[in-house]
């Protein structure tokens, strides 16, 4: 059975050829076996966002979730953003130089790319290492001094307060693009850009659901449990 377009969209971040069947993975077999059900869950959510149920992800291991976040970030930086940028560049040759769609797209892309890169760096450099620290602390590696230092620099609540969604702006610019007529000389690339924006918006939306409804609540629970250990030690001293 051929992969669906939604399975292919999920598998992009796992560096697997599209021809691979989701039940016939080769390569890192052990890891992929652990991730297979998670990948299938994601594919169903891509096909129908209303099918997303927090409880469906209860048995997904934290390391699998964090690996998904990191792989998705790499996909966005190494592929998705670059493809959108290429389409915008090709549209410059299809429209008159003073066409308003070009100025709108250039301004959007530069601002959006900067914001998204900052968002990704904050998660890769601070959130995910902190969650890994919590996991290590709960698995026998707790150190009260290290925990105190980590909590001074970062905690989950601070992250939540500064956390922003990135998908709504993509939908806004997609609708602005659709408000303009396709260029007479290259209607194809116009359609490609519209599709890229829609696919990227959807991917970001599911990515955000995984973060906000699965990863972050679980990290908050981990943080609370580590805080309980720290409080008990502090009272004993």
N, CA, C and O of each residue as an XYZ file, in Angstrom:
948
protein
N       0.844     -1.198      0.000
C       0.000      0.000      0.000
C       0.876      1.244      0.000
O       1.820      1.341      0.784
N       0.571      2.190     -0.871
C       1.351      3.414     -0.956
C       1.085      4.295      0.247
O       0.014      4.248      0.853
N       2.094      5.109      0.584
C       1.937      6.071      1.660
C       0.962      7.162      1.259
O       0.898      7.552      0.094
N       0.200      7.656      2.235
C      -0.663      8.801      1.966
C       0.183     10.061      1.968
O       1.321     10.050      2.439
N      -0.369     11.147      1.444
C       0.336     12.428      1.438
C       0.630     12.887      2.856
O       1.620     13.580      3.091
N      -0.220     12.509      3.805
C      -0.030     12.929      5.200
C       1.102     12.141      5.850
O       1.880     12.701      6.622
N       1.201     10.843      5.545
C       2.318     10.047      6.053
C       3.634     10.562      5.490
O       4.633     10.643      6.204
N       3.630     10.910      4.205
C       4.838     11.445      3.584
C       5.249     12.755      4.251
O       6.435     13.009      4.461
N       4.250     13.590      4.584
C       4.548     14.868      5.224
C       5.209     14.650      6.583
O       6.153     15.355      6.938
N       4.714     13.676      7.339
C       5.314     13.370      8.642
C       6.714     12.789      8.471
O       7.636     13.159      9.198
N       6.872     11.882      7.514
C       8.133     11.156      7.353
C       9.265     12.035      6.841
O      10.429     11.645      6.933
N       8.954     13.214      6.303
C      10.012     14.107      5.828
C      11.072     14.337      6.899
O      12.267     14.373      6.602
N      10.630     14.492      8.143
C      11.580     14.832      9.210
C      12.381     13.630      9.701
O      13.312     13.792     10.491
N      12.032     12.424      9.244
C      12.757     11.230      9.671
C      13.765     10.742      8.636
O      14.304      9.642      8.754
N      14.015     11.568      7.625
C      15.065     11.284      6.638
C      14.894      9.929      5.971
O      15.865      9.207      5.744
N      13.638      9.590      5.659
C      13.364      8.316      5.008
C      12.785      8.565      3.622
O      11.972      9.471      3.441
N      13.199      7.768      2.647
C      12.633      7.927      1.295
C      11.127      7.722      1.308
O      10.614      6.919      2.087
N      10.423      8.439      0.456
C       8.958      8.356      0.408
C       8.471      6.965      0.049
O       7.338      6.604      0.367
N       9.324      6.168     -0.620
C       8.857      4.860     -1.050
C       8.782      3.864      0.107
O       8.182      2.798     -0.032
N       9.390      4.205      1.255
C       9.344      3.286      2.388
C       7.929      3.150      2.917
O       7.202      4.134      3.050
N       7.555      1.933      3.212
C       6.262      1.706      3.834
C       6.390      1.940      5.331
O       7.419      1.630      5.931
N       5.350      2.484      5.924
C       5.429      2.850      7.336
C       5.611      1.625      8.231
O       6.063      1.765      9.368
N       5.273      0.433      7.749
C       5.470     -0.786      8.532
C       6.676     -1.600      8.052
O       6.871     -2.738      8.479
N       7.479     -1.014      7.169
C       8.624     -1.736      6.624
C       9.880     -0.873      6.682
O      10.644     -0.814      5.718
N      10.095     -0.195      7.833
C      11.235      0.678      7.981
C      12.539     -0.109      7.967
O      12.617     -1.237      8.454
N      13.546      0.517      7.400
C      14.911      0.003      7.479
C      15.752      1.093      8.131
O      15.278      2.211      8.330
N      16.994      0.771      8.463
C      17.839      1.778      9.106
C      17.838      1.554     10.604
O      18.095      0.441     11.064
N      17.553      2.590     11.368
C      17.549      2.495     12.823
C      16.259      1.802     13.259
O      15.298      2.448     13.676
N      16.261      0.477     13.152
C      15.046     -0.301     13.364
C      14.500     -0.125     14.773
O      13.295      0.047     14.957
N      15.379     -0.168     15.768
C      14.923     -0.075     17.156
C      14.230      1.256     17.406
O      13.156      1.298     18.007
N      14.840      2.339     16.947
C      14.226      3.652     17.168
C      12.903      3.766     16.413
O      11.913      4.257     16.955
N      12.891      3.317     15.181
C      11.688      3.463     14.369
C      10.545      2.602     14.895
O       9.378      2.976     14.775
N      10.871      1.467     15.470
C       9.823      0.646     16.070
C       9.175      1.382     17.234
O       7.961      1.311     17.420
N       9.989      2.094     18.022
C       9.459      2.868     19.139
C       8.617      4.038     18.649
O       7.665      4.446     19.314
N       8.965      4.571     17.496
C       8.320      5.785     16.992
C       7.164      5.503     16.039
O       6.409      6.411     15.689
N       7.024      4.241     15.615
C       6.077      3.916     14.543
C       4.647      4.330     14.869
O       3.969      4.945     14.045
N       4.191      3.991     16.076
C       2.817      4.341     16.451
C       2.652      5.846     16.565
O       1.609      6.392     16.205
N       3.682      6.518     17.066
C       3.653      7.976     17.145
C       3.548      8.591     15.750
O       2.777      9.528     15.543
N       4.308      8.076     14.806
C       4.268      8.579     13.432
C       2.887      8.364     12.823
O       2.373      9.235     12.121
N       2.290      7.212     13.089
C       0.940      6.935     12.583
C      -0.090      7.884     13.203
O      -1.004      8.347     12.522
N       0.066      8.167     14.497
C      -0.821      9.130     15.165
C      -0.703     10.502     14.517
O      -1.709     11.162     14.254
N       0.522     10.926     14.262
C       0.742     12.232     13.631
C       0.092     12.285     12.250
O      -0.545     13.276     11.892
N       0.259     11.206     11.477
C      -0.314     11.179     10.128
C      -1.829     11.324     10.176
O      -2.407     12.020      9.342
N      -2.482     10.674     11.143
C      -3.936     10.801     11.267
C      -4.331     12.234     11.636
O      -5.349     12.745     11.171
N      -3.520     12.868     12.470
C      -3.821     14.257     12.858
C      -3.607     15.214     11.695
O      -4.348     16.187     11.549
N      -2.590     14.947     10.855
C      -2.380     15.774      9.674
C      -3.573     15.653      8.726
O      -3.979     16.626      8.089
N      -4.117     14.461      8.646
C      -5.263     14.244      7.757
C      -6.524     14.906      8.296
O      -7.356     15.386      7.526
N      -6.665     14.931      9.619
C      -7.853     15.519     10.245
C      -7.458     16.091     11.608
O      -7.315     15.348     12.579
N      -7.283     17.403     11.674
C      -6.830     18.041     12.914
C      -7.787     17.798     14.074
O      -7.366     17.770     15.230
N      -9.063     17.624     13.775
C     -10.042     17.400     14.846
C      -9.861     16.020     15.495
O     -10.433     15.740     16.548
N      -9.055     15.165     14.849
C      -8.800     13.830     15.404
C      -7.749     13.867     16.504
O      -7.492     12.850     17.148
N      -7.139     15.027     16.728
C      -6.085     15.137     17.749
C      -6.696     14.968     19.133
O      -7.572     15.731     19.537
N      -6.220     13.957     19.850
C      -6.648     13.703     21.220
C      -5.404     13.620     22.102
O      -4.520     12.798     21.861
N      -5.338     14.466     23.116
C      -4.173     14.465     23.995
C      -3.881     13.067     24.536
O      -2.727     12.643     24.603
N      -4.942     12.360     24.919
C      -4.780     11.049     25.547
C      -4.152     10.018     24.617
O      -3.566      9.043     25.089
N      -4.264     10.213     23.299
C      -3.666      9.271     22.361
C      -2.143      9.233     22.485
O      -1.505      8.255     22.096
N      -1.571     10.299     23.026
C      -0.113     10.416     23.102
C       0.427     10.082     24.492
O       1.611     10.276     24.764
N      -0.443      9.582     25.367
C      -0.019      9.316     26.742
C       1.132      8.316     26.837
O       1.979      8.416     27.725
N       1.157      7.359     25.923
C       2.172      6.312     25.991
C       3.411      6.620     25.159
O       4.343      5.817     25.110
N       3.425      7.778     24.505
C       4.597      8.151     23.711
C       5.700      8.618     24.654
O       5.486      9.509     25.475
N       6.865      8.021     24.536
C       7.968      8.359     25.429
C       8.430      9.792     25.230
O       8.343     10.334     24.128
N       8.920     10.401     26.301
C       9.370     11.781     26.232
C      10.530     11.957     25.259
O      10.601     12.971     24.564
N      11.434     10.992     25.200
C      12.564     11.130     24.272
C      12.096     11.089     22.818
O      12.704     11.723     21.956
N      11.022     10.348     22.540
C      10.462     10.316     21.186
C       9.829     11.674     20.852
O       9.979     12.175     19.737
N       9.127     12.262     21.818
C       8.534     13.586     21.614
C       9.607     14.640     21.353
O       9.483     15.446     20.431
N      10.654     14.628     22.164
C      11.705     15.630     22.006
C      12.457     15.439     20.691
O      12.853     16.411     20.048
N      12.651     14.187     20.297
C      13.296     13.922     19.011
C      12.447     14.453     17.866
O      12.973     15.016     16.906
N      11.128     14.275     17.966
C      10.213     14.822     16.957
C      10.353     16.343     16.872
O      10.400     16.901     15.776
N      10.420     17.019     18.029
C      10.548     18.477     18.029
C      11.836     18.896     17.332
O      11.829     19.794     16.491
N      12.932     18.248     17.681
C      14.224     18.613     17.068
C      14.229     18.339     15.569
O      14.706     19.159     14.784
N      13.696     17.181     15.172
C      13.669     16.842     13.748
C      12.787     17.816     12.975
O      13.104     18.190     11.846
N      11.684     18.221     13.585
C      10.781     19.168     12.920
C      11.454     20.521     12.765
O      11.305     21.168     11.728
N      12.182     20.953     13.766
C      12.910     22.216     13.657
C      13.907     22.177     12.501
O      14.020     23.135     11.736
N      14.629     21.063     12.381
C      15.585     20.938     11.278
C      14.870     20.953      9.931
O      15.355     21.554      8.972
N      13.719     20.293      9.862
C      12.943     20.283      8.626
C      12.554     21.703      8.227
O      12.671     22.079      7.061
N      12.093     22.490      9.196
C      11.678     23.860      8.907
C      12.834     24.710      8.408
O      12.699     25.445      7.430
N      13.985     24.605      9.094
C      15.127     25.451      8.743
C      15.820     24.987      7.462
O      16.244     25.810      6.651
N      15.933     23.691      7.281
C      16.711     23.156      6.155
C      15.888     22.947      4.888
O      16.452     22.832      3.800
N      14.562     22.897      5.016
C      13.750     22.576      3.832
C      12.569     23.526      3.649
O      12.482     24.204      2.625
N      11.665     23.586      4.616
C      10.410     24.316      4.418
C      10.635     25.798      4.130
O      10.110     26.326      3.149
N      11.402     26.462      4.969
C      11.648     27.891      4.768
C      12.403     28.153      3.470
O      12.120     29.123      2.767
N      13.357     27.292      3.156
C      14.138     27.487      1.936
C      13.280     27.327      0.682
O      13.456     28.059     -0.292
N      12.357     26.373      0.707
C      11.486     26.171     -0.452
C      10.545     27.366     -0.639
O      10.301     27.791     -1.768
N      10.023     27.902      0.454
C       9.165     29.086      0.361
C       9.959     30.268     -0.172
O       9.472     31.023     -1.014
N      11.171     30.424      0.317
C      12.021     31.525     -0.155
C      12.298     31.398     -1.652
O      12.292     32.393     -2.377
N      12.539     30.173     -2.107
C      12.797     29.954     -3.533
C      11.574     30.315     -4.374
O      11.716     30.920     -5.437
N      10.393     29.957     -3.921
C       9.171     30.280     -4.660
C       8.948     31.785     -4.722
O       8.553     32.311     -5.762
N       9.196     32.479     -3.621
C       9.065     33.938     -3.610
C      10.054     34.549     -4.597
O       9.719     35.490     -5.316
N      11.263     34.017     -4.631
C      12.276     34.524     -5.568
C      11.826     34.329     -7.017
O      11.994     35.225     -7.844
N      11.254     33.160     -7.327
C      10.798     32.895     -8.698
C       9.633     33.792     -9.093
O       9.489     34.145    -10.263
N       8.800     34.162     -8.124
C       7.676     35.053     -8.420
C       8.137     36.453     -8.804
O       7.412     37.182     -9.483
N       9.330     36.830     -8.377
C       9.848     38.153     -8.732
C       9.992     38.312    -10.241
O       9.856     39.409    -10.782
N      10.271     37.186    -10.911
C      10.409     37.232    -12.368
C       9.068     37.128    -13.078
O       8.974     37.358    -14.283
N       8.029     36.780    -12.320
C       6.717     36.573    -12.935
C       5.829     37.807    -12.856
O       4.923     37.973    -13.674
N       6.079     38.673    -11.879
C       5.294     39.899    -11.696
C       6.130     41.123    -12.074
O       7.359     41.062    -12.040
N       5.481     42.228    -12.432
C       6.214     43.492    -12.608
C       6.940     43.850    -11.310
O       6.469     43.521    -10.221
N       8.074     44.515    -11.425
C       8.913     44.801    -10.268
C       8.200     45.596     -9.188
O       8.526     45.480     -8.006
N       7.216     46.410     -9.597
C       6.526     47.253     -8.617
C       5.200     46.646     -8.138
O       4.396     47.336     -7.511
N       4.972     45.369     -8.429
C       3.707     44.757     -8.017
C       3.667     44.652     -6.487
O       4.653     44.230     -5.882
N       2.562     45.023     -5.857
C       2.496     45.037     -4.375
C       2.671     43.669     -3.721
O       3.086     43.594     -2.565
N       2.362     42.579     -4.443
C       2.515     41.257     -3.842
C       3.972     40.970     -3.509
O       4.261     40.258     -2.547
N       4.894     41.520     -4.299
C       6.312     41.254     -4.069
C       6.810     41.914     -2.794
O       7.527     41.295     -2.007
N       6.431     43.171     -2.591
C       6.828     43.872     -1.370
C       6.220     43.187     -0.144
O       6.881     43.033      0.883
N       4.954     42.779     -0.264
C       4.282     42.110      0.847
C       4.978     40.808      1.210
O       5.198     40.529      2.388
N       5.330     40.001      0.199
C       5.971     38.717      0.445
C       7.380     38.876      1.013
O       7.777     38.148      1.922
N       8.127     39.831      0.470
C       9.488     40.039      0.966
C       9.489     40.467      2.428
O      10.287     39.974      3.225
N       8.591     41.388      2.776
C       8.512     41.867      4.155
C       8.076     40.735      5.085
O       8.637     40.548      6.165
N       7.070     39.990      4.645
C       6.594     38.870      5.453
C       7.701     37.864      5.694
O       7.928     37.452      6.831
N       8.398     37.460      4.628
C       9.353     36.374      4.751
C      10.508     36.742      5.679
O      10.894     35.948      6.538
N      11.051     37.928      5.510
C      12.187     38.330      6.339
C      11.803     38.370      7.817
O      12.536     37.871      8.671
N      10.650     38.966      8.110
C      10.205     39.058      9.512
C       9.864     37.680     10.070
O      10.231     37.348     11.197
N       9.165     36.888      9.276
C       8.715     35.582      9.748
C       9.894     34.646      9.985
O       9.945     33.945     10.996
N      10.833     34.638      9.056
C      12.001     33.769      9.192
C      12.792     34.121     10.448
O      13.233     33.232     11.176
N      12.972     35.414     10.701
C      13.707     35.857     11.892
C      13.001     35.404     13.163
O      13.633     34.878     14.080
N      11.679     35.613     13.213
C      10.908     35.231     14.410
C      10.933     33.726     14.635
O      11.081     33.264     15.766
N      10.787     32.959     13.553
C      10.740     31.506     13.694
C      12.095     30.954     14.142
O      12.153     30.043     14.969
N      13.174     31.497     13.604
C      14.514     31.047     14.004
C      14.733     31.321     15.491
O      15.279     30.476     16.200
N      14.313     32.488     15.968
C      14.439     32.803     17.393
C      13.611     31.839     18.241
O      14.054     31.384     19.296
N      12.413     31.539     17.769
C      11.521     30.601     18.454
C      12.176     29.219     18.558
O      12.169     28.600     19.622
N      12.731     28.752     17.461
C      13.360     27.433     17.414
C      14.587     27.379     18.317
O      14.785     26.406     19.045
N      15.403     28.416     18.267
C      16.619     28.443     19.098
C      16.270     28.404     20.583
O      16.949     27.740     21.367
N      15.221     29.110     20.964
C      14.821     29.107     22.373
C      14.425     27.705     22.816
O      14.752     27.283     23.925
N      13.730     26.993     21.957
C      13.316     25.632     22.311
C      14.496     24.661     22.282
O      14.639     23.831     23.179
N      15.339     24.763     21.258
C      16.465     23.840     21.135
C      17.530     24.088     22.200
O      18.127     23.144     22.719
N      17.765     25.355     22.524
C      18.859     25.700     23.429
C      18.444     25.739     24.898
O      19.289     25.595     25.781
N      17.148     25.933     25.170
C      16.740     26.101     26.558
C      15.660     25.096     26.990
O      15.828     24.384     27.980
N      14.549     25.047     26.234
C      13.442     24.185     26.655
C      13.822     22.707     26.661
O      13.684     22.035     27.683
N      14.295     22.202     25.531
C      14.567     20.764     25.425
C      15.698     20.304     26.357
O      15.570     19.250     26.979
N      16.805     21.063     26.472
C      17.822     20.657     27.462
C      17.286     20.668     28.891
O      17.674     19.832     29.707
N      16.394     21.613     29.199
C      15.818     21.673     30.547
C      14.928     20.457     30.804
O      14.973     19.874     31.887
N      14.124     20.075     29.819
C      13.285     18.886     29.976
C      14.152     17.644     30.137
O      13.833     16.766     30.940
N      15.246     17.560     29.382
C      16.160     16.433     29.533
C      16.774     16.421     30.934
O      16.964     15.356     31.521
N      17.084     17.606     31.468
C      17.602     17.709     32.836
C      16.572     17.192     33.837
O      16.924     16.484     34.780
N      15.294     17.546     33.635
C      14.239     17.053     34.518
C      14.136     15.531     34.447
O      14.010     14.856     35.469
N      14.191     15.004     33.224
C      14.104     13.549     33.042
C      15.261     12.852     33.750
O      15.062     11.838     34.417
N      16.461     13.389     33.607
C      17.627     12.798     34.266
C      17.481     12.862     35.786
O      17.850     11.925     36.495
N      16.938     13.978     36.275
C      16.751     14.152     37.718
C      15.785     13.122     38.276
O      15.964     12.641     39.395
N      14.761     12.783     37.503
C      13.763     11.810     37.959
C      14.236     10.367     37.793
O      13.639      9.439     38.340
N      15.316     10.191     37.029
C      15.839      8.842     36.797
C      17.114      8.584     37.600
O      18.007      7.860     37.158
N      17.182      9.187     38.784
C      18.296      8.899     39.682
C      19.435      9.888     39.628
O      20.432      9.722     40.332
N      19.307     10.922     38.800
C      20.413     11.877     38.684
C      20.144     13.207     39.352
O      20.715     14.225     38.961
N      19.276     13.213     40.363
C      18.912     14.491     40.993
C      20.075     15.065     41.800
O      20.733     14.361     42.567
N      20.306     16.355     41.606
C      21.293     17.100     42.379
C      20.651     18.427     42.762
O      20.313     19.226     41.890
N      20.481     18.667     44.057
C      19.749     19.840     44.537
C      20.377     21.137     44.070
O      19.668     22.064     43.680
N      21.716     21.215     44.106
C      22.396     22.448     43.682
C      22.172     22.715     42.198
O      21.874     23.844     41.807
N      22.313     21.685     41.374
C      22.091     21.846     39.929
C      20.651     22.256     39.634
O      20.397     23.095     38.770
N      19.717     21.654     40.359
C      18.312     22.001     40.136
C      18.056     23.466     40.486
O      17.375     24.179     39.748
N      18.602     23.904     41.608
C      18.423     25.299     42.011
C      18.972     26.244     40.941
O      18.331     27.246     40.623
N      20.138     25.946     40.386
C      20.737     26.787     39.344
C      19.882     26.787     38.075
O      19.663     27.833     37.464
N      19.408     25.613     37.692
C      18.566     25.524     36.490
C      17.279     26.326     36.662
O      16.862     27.035     35.747
N      16.657     26.216     37.817
C      15.388     26.914     38.062
C      15.568     28.425     38.084
O      14.638     29.167     37.770
N      16.755     28.881     38.452
C      17.019     30.317     38.437
C      17.071     30.849     37.012
O      16.671     31.983     36.747
N      17.564     30.028     36.107
C      17.753     30.461     34.713
C      16.526     30.235     33.840
O      16.265     31.000     32.912
N      15.768     29.170     34.145
C      14.683     28.783     33.236
C      13.676     27.924     33.978
O      14.044     27.127     34.841
N      12.402     28.090     33.640
C      11.378     27.156     34.110
C      10.249     27.123     33.088
O      10.146     27.998     32.228
N       9.421     26.122     33.192
C       8.389     25.888     32.182
C       7.383     27.035     32.126
O       6.949     27.416     31.039
N       7.007     27.590     33.273
C       6.019     28.663     33.286
C       6.528     29.896     32.546
O       5.773     30.543     31.820
N       7.808     30.222     32.729
C       8.385     31.359     32.001
C       8.334     31.112     30.498
O       8.066     32.022     29.713
N       8.594     29.877     30.115
C       8.540     29.535     28.687
C       7.124     29.715     28.149
O       6.934     30.273     27.068
N       6.129     29.240     28.905
C       4.736     29.339     28.470
C       4.333     30.792     28.274
O       3.653     31.125     27.303
N       4.747     31.652     29.183
C       4.370     33.068     29.116
C       4.938     33.756     27.881
O       4.334     34.699     27.370
N       6.077     33.303     27.401
C       6.673     33.923     26.222
C       6.490     33.131     24.947
O       7.075     33.462     23.915
N       5.669     32.070     25.012
C       5.479     31.171     23.876
C       4.421     31.729     22.939
O       3.341     32.115     23.385
N       4.721     31.775     21.636
C       3.785     32.293     20.639
C       3.568     31.267     19.542
O       4.456     30.482     19.210
N       2.361     31.294     18.990
C       2.061     30.436     17.845
C       2.581     31.092     16.569
O       2.606     32.317     16.452
N       2.997     30.255     15.613
C       3.554     30.773     14.366
C       2.701     30.460     13.145
O       3.053     30.850     12.032
N       1.577     29.756     13.336
C       0.809     29.317     12.164
C      -0.198     30.344     11.680
O      -0.522     30.366     10.493
N      -0.708     31.204     12.572
C      -1.762     32.150     12.173
C      -1.246     33.162     11.159
O      -1.983     33.577     10.265
N       0.020     33.562     11.292
C       0.576     34.534     10.347
C       0.711     33.934      8.954
O       0.548     34.635      7.956
N       1.008     32.641      8.883
C       1.094     31.975      7.586
C      -0.253     31.966      6.881
O      -0.327     32.200      5.675
N      -1.309     31.698      7.622
C      -2.640     31.696      7.027
C      -3.010     33.090      6.542
O      -3.637     33.240      5.493
N      -2.626     34.105      7.299
C      -2.916     35.484      6.917
C      -2.228     35.846      5.599
O      -2.848     36.432      4.712
N      -0.951     35.497      5.477
C      -0.242     35.847      4.244
C      -0.732     34.999      3.077
O      -0.758     35.472      1.941
N      -1.123     33.748      3.341
C      -1.676     32.911      2.267
C      -2.936     33.541      1.689
O      -3.120     33.561      0.472
N      -3.804     34.055      2.557
C      -5.031     34.704      2.098
C      -4.731     35.990      1.341
O      -5.429     36.332      0.386
N      -3.690     36.704      1.768
C      -3.289     37.922      1.042
C      -2.796     37.578     -0.360
O      -3.094     38.288     -1.321
N      -2.041     36.485     -0.471
C      -1.564     36.048     -1.788
C      -2.749     35.706     -2.687
O      -2.770     36.069     -3.863
N      -3.730     35.010     -2.131
C      -4.897     34.599     -2.910
C      -5.737     35.792     -3.360
O      -6.530     35.674     -4.294
N      -5.569     36.938     -2.701
C      -6.317     38.137     -3.081
C      -5.801     38.736     -4.384
O      -6.474     39.553     -5.011
N      -4.596     38.320     -4.785
C      -4.021     38.820     -6.043
C      -4.210     37.787     -7.149
O      -4.267     36.585     -6.890
N      -4.304     38.268     -8.368
C      -4.408     37.380     -9.518
C      -3.063     36.687     -9.757
O      -2.014     37.305     -9.577
N      -3.080     35.412    -10.158
C      -1.815     34.743    -10.494
C      -1.130     35.456    -11.656
O      -1.813     36.020    -12.510
N       0.183     35.444    -11.708
C       0.890     36.080    -12.827
C       0.597     35.349    -14.130
O       0.503     34.121    -14.145
N       0.456     36.076    -15.197
C       0.139     35.468    -16.486
C       1.248     34.538    -16.963
O       0.982     33.529    -17.615
N       2.507     34.883    -16.632
C       3.643     34.151    -17.168
C       3.999     32.899    -16.356
O       4.683     32.010    -16.864
N       3.540     32.821    -15.098
C       3.939     31.666    -14.290
C       2.898     31.377    -13.214
O       3.135     31.594    -12.026
N       1.752     30.888    -13.649
C       0.695     30.557    -12.692
C       1.084     29.359    -11.832
O       0.611     29.209    -10.706
N       1.949     28.514    -12.375
C       2.331     27.307    -11.648
C       3.042     27.641    -10.340
O       2.687     27.097     -9.294
N       4.037     28.525    -10.380
C       4.806     28.830     -9.175
C       3.946     29.558     -8.148
O       4.172     29.440     -6.944
N       2.959     30.312     -8.628
C       1.996     30.956     -7.722
C       1.237     29.878     -6.934
O       1.081     29.976     -5.717
N       0.773     28.853     -7.651
C       0.058     27.759     -6.995
C       0.950     26.979     -6.053
O       0.503     26.539     -4.993
N       2.219     26.801     -6.431
C       3.171     26.097     -5.566
C       3.353     26.839     -4.253
O       3.358     26.223     -3.187
N       3.502     28.164     -4.321
C       3.691     28.954     -3.101
C       2.468     28.871     -2.191
O       2.605     28.713     -0.977
N       1.288     28.975     -2.767
C       0.065     28.874     -1.965
C       0.004     27.523     -1.258
O      -0.355     27.443     -0.084
N       0.356     26.465     -1.983
C       0.347     25.124     -1.384
C       1.420     24.996     -0.310
O       1.173     24.401      0.739
N       2.599     25.542     -0.556
C       3.675     25.489      0.444
C       3.262     26.186      1.737
O       3.507     25.674      2.829
N       2.638     27.350      1.611
C       2.195     28.086      2.791
C       1.143     27.300      3.569
O       1.153     27.295      4.800
N       0.237     26.640      2.855
C      -0.809     25.865      3.513
C      -0.221     24.640      4.211
O      -0.576     24.357      5.355
N       0.670     23.911      3.542
C       1.290     22.735      4.141
C       2.125     23.125      5.356
O       2.102     22.438      6.377
N       2.857     24.222      5.243
C       3.696     24.670      6.353
C       2.831     25.112      7.532
O       3.158     24.835      8.686
N       1.725     25.802      7.238
C       0.811     26.225      8.301
C       0.258     25.017      9.033
O       0.217     24.989     10.263
N      -0.165     24.020      8.269
C      -0.718     22.819      8.890
C       0.329     22.089      9.720
O       0.043     21.619     10.821
N       1.549     21.997      9.182
C       2.616     21.319      9.904
C       2.912     22.044     11.217
O       3.082     21.411     12.259
N       2.973     23.365     11.159
C       3.206     24.162     12.357
C       2.074     24.002     13.368
O       2.309     23.981     14.576
N       0.868     23.893     12.874
C      -0.271     23.765     13.773
C      -0.210     22.444     14.551
O      -0.416     22.430     15.765
N       0.070     21.346     13.861
C       0.196     20.064     14.548
C       1.398     20.082     15.488
O       1.333     19.571     16.606
N       2.480     20.669     15.027
C       3.681     20.815     15.857
C       3.339     21.577     17.143
O       3.775     21.203     18.231
N       2.556     22.643     17.002
C       2.149     23.421     18.167
C       1.261     22.624     19.111
O       1.377     22.753     20.329
N       0.380     21.805     18.561
C      -0.471     20.957     19.402
C       0.365     19.968     20.208
O       0.112     19.748     21.393
N       1.366     19.374     19.554
C       2.233     18.431     20.257
C       2.953     19.144     21.403
O       3.057     18.609     22.506
N       3.437     20.332     21.140
C       4.130     21.088     22.187
C       3.185     21.499     23.310
O       3.430     21.212     24.482
N       2.098     22.177     22.933
C       1.240     22.821     23.936
C       0.351     21.841     24.693
O       0.033     22.071     25.860
N      -0.052     20.755     24.043
C      -1.030     19.853     24.657
C      -0.439     18.525     25.122
O      -1.098     17.765     25.833
N       0.798     18.244     24.724
C       1.423     16.978     25.121
C       2.755     17.234     25.830
O       2.916     16.872     26.996
N       3.699     17.848     25.140
C       5.046     18.030     25.692
C       5.053     18.924     26.925
O       5.585     18.532     27.964
N       4.470     20.119     26.830
C       4.541     21.089     27.929
C       3.791     20.609     29.177
O       4.344     20.707     30.272
N       2.550     20.092     29.065
C       1.898     19.564     30.276
C       2.707     18.456     30.944
O       2.775     18.390     32.172
N       3.319     17.585     30.143
C       4.115     16.521     30.730
C       5.377     17.090     31.393
O       5.796     16.618     32.450
N       5.975     18.104     30.765
C       7.158     18.740     31.355
C       6.808     19.458     32.655
O       7.589     19.447     33.606
N       5.636     20.079     32.693
C       5.188     20.723     33.933
C       5.044     19.713     35.057
O       5.429     19.981     36.195
N       4.488     18.550     34.736
C       4.353     17.500     35.739
C       5.723     17.024     36.219
O       5.921     16.805     37.414
N       6.662     16.865     35.295
C       8.014     16.468     35.669
C       8.652     17.508     36.570
O       9.290     17.176     37.569
N       8.473     18.773     36.207
C       9.044     19.860     36.996
C       8.465     19.872     38.411
O       9.186     20.096     39.384
N       7.160     19.630     38.516
C       6.509     19.593     39.825
C       7.074     18.454     40.668
O       7.302     18.628     41.865
N       7.301     17.296     40.061
C       7.826     16.156     40.810
C       9.263     16.402     41.272
O       9.638     16.024     42.382
N      10.066     17.039     40.411
C      11.436     17.366     40.814
C      11.423     18.433     41.903
O      12.227     18.379     42.834
N      10.516     19.401     41.794
C      10.391     20.432     42.829
C      10.010     19.811     44.172
O      10.474     20.259     45.220
N       9.170     18.784     44.139
C       8.782     18.090     45.374
C       9.997     17.425     46.028
O      10.166     17.488     47.246
N      10.832     16.795     45.217
C      12.060     16.183     45.735
C      12.962     17.250     46.355
O      13.514     17.065     47.440
N      13.099     18.368     45.643
C      13.954     19.457     46.131
C      13.432     20.012     47.456
O      14.208     20.280     48.374
N      12.112     20.182     47.546
C      11.515     20.729     48.777
C      11.737     19.816     49.965
O      12.006     20.284     51.071
N      11.625     18.499     49.738
C      11.842     17.544     50.821
C      13.280     17.608     51.329
O      13.525     17.564     52.534
N      14.222     17.711     50.403
C      15.639     17.795     50.782
C      15.913     19.089     51.520
O      16.660     19.107     52.498
N      15.300     20.188     51.048
C      15.508     21.490     51.682
C      14.975     21.490     53.117
O      15.586     22.087     54.003
N      13.845     20.827     53.349
C      13.273     20.778     54.694
C      14.144     19.945     55.644
O      14.243     20.244     56.834
N      14.763     18.912     55.105
C      15.633     18.053     55.916
C      16.895     18.787     56.339
O      17.488     18.483     57.374
N      17.302     19.763     55.521
C      18.499     20.524     55.857
C      18.157     21.752     56.691
O      19.050     22.512     57.065
